[in-house]
Amino acid sequence: MTWQIKAALAAVIAAMAFSAGWVVKGWQASKTIAELRAEQARGQATLAEAARADETETAIKESKHAQDTIYSADRLASLKTGIAVDVRAELARAERLHRDTDSRAATYRAQAQADAVARSDLADKAAALDRKLAEGLGVVASLGGDLRRRDAEVAALCDQVNIERRLSGDDSDQACTAQ
């Protein structure tokens, strides 16, 4: 074989080797690219899963927040309604009391006048009882004097009867005994 054929053959073999190397390198590059793409896809899937989990958690939190907000607003509205009812009732009571002020004042004045009249009546009755007591004490004193005078007169009469009996000589039969 000639050196030209050998050189051509060597060039063909070199080209084939280069070409095979190139194909192997291409395969290795394709494999590396595929691995990188797979890694990137896994990373994107992980990020997508994390984003989905975050969105789910956020949706749950937003739902809970909305429920809590509605509950709080309903509770506040209920409290305000109750407070408003209580305030209206108190205002109505105050208004009724205010309207009845003159009537109550007249009642208080009438009670005070009635009390004054009752006190005056009691004072009059106490004064009358005092007068009756004084009159009664006078009657008792007078009757007591009359009773003592009668007792003195009875004693004097007994003595006189006894004196008369002694004069007639009958000492045994005394009308009264000396006290």
Residue pairs with C-beta under 8 A, 6 or more apart in sequence:
1 9
154 176
155 176
155 179
158 175
158 176
159 176
161 175
161 176
162 174
162 175
162 176
165 171
165 173
165 174
165 175
